[in-house]
Amino acid sequence: MLACPFCGAAESDRFDLEGRRFLVFGCMFTPEVDPALGEAELAELLRTRFGPQGAGYFRRTCDALHVYVAKGEGARVLTGGAVGAPTPDPDAAR
């Protein structure tokens, strides 16, 4: 059983979807991995890909979510309108 490289939570599930494998940890961290990798290779992958660069991984994830909510489909859902429409200039009313 593998452990989360960030917090040490135990692996709680593993599933394959459309030729890709996902590992699920108790903390909800769910990395995509190559389904051909063995247990030792998976442990090494988690350690090398995420361990030393944990902050960078989460920063990239946060940036992707920000783009989704600010400019992508998430923005359309949240605002109920078109994304990229001009916003009023608050200084123009002065």
C-alpha positions in Angstrom: 0.0 0.0 0.0 1.3 3.4 -1.0 1.3 6.6 1.1 0.6 10.2 0.0 4.0 11.9 -0.7 2.7 15.1 1.0 0.9 14.1 4.2 1.5 10.3 4.5 -2.2 9.3 4.2 -2.7 5.7 3.1 -3.8 4.8 -0.4 -7.6 4.2 -0.3 -8.4 3.3 -3.9 -7.0 2.7 -7.3 -9.0 2.8 -10.5 -8.4 2.7 -14.3 -10.3 5.0 -16.6 -9.9 5.2 -20.4 -6.4 3.6 -20.3 -5.2 5.8 -17.4 -4.7 4.8 -13.8 -5.4 7.0 -10.8 -4.3 6.4 -7.2 -6.6 7.8 -4.5 -5.3 8.7 -1.0 -7.2 9.3 2.2 -6.4 13.0 1.9 -8.1 13.0 -1.6 -4.8 13.5 -3.5 -5.4 11.6 -6.7 -2.4 11.5 -9.1 -2.6 10.0 -12.6 0.1 7.3 -13.1 1.1 4.9 -15.9 -0.9 1.7 -15.5 2.2 -0.4 -16.5 4.2 0.6 -13.5 4.8 -1.9 -10.6 4.5 -1.1 -6.9 8.2 -0.2 -6.5 8.1 2.0 -9.5 4.9 3.8 -8.3 6.5 4.5 -4.9 9.6 6.0 -6.7 7.4 8.0 -9.0 5.5 9.5 -6.2 8.7 10.4 -4.3 10.5 11.9 -7.3 7.6 13.6 -9.1 5.7 15.1 -6.1 7.9 14.8 -3.0 10.6 17.4 -3.7 8.3 19.6 -5.8 5.1 19.4 -3.8 4.7 23.2 -3.6 5.1 23.5 -7.3 2.6 20.8 -8.0 0.0 22.5 -5.9 0.8 25.9 -7.3 0.2 24.6 -10.9 -3.0 23.0 -9.8 -4.2 26.2 -8.1 -3.3 28.2 -11.2 -5.3 25.8 -13.4 -8.3 26.1 -11.2 -8.0 29.9 -11.1 -8.1 30.0 -14.9 -11.1 27.7 -15.0 -13.0 29.8 -12.6 -11.9 33.2 -13.9 -11.8 32.6 -17.7 -13.2 29.2 -18.5 -16.3 27.1 -18.2 -16.4 27.7 -14.5 -16.7 31.5 -15.0 -19.6 31.0 -17.4 -21.4 28.9 -14.8 -20.7 31.2 -11.9 -21.5 34.5 -13.7 -24.3 33.2 -15.9 -22.8 35.2 -18.8 -20.2 35.5 -21.4 -16.6 35.3 -20.3 -14.3 38.1 -21.5 -17.1 40.7 -21.7 -15.8 44.1 -20.7 -16.3 45.0 -17.0 -17.3 48.5 -16.0 -14.4 50.7 -14.9 -15.1 51.8 -11.3 -13.2 55.0 -11.8 -15.3 56.0 -14.8 -18.3 56.9 -12.6 -16.3 59.6 -10.7 
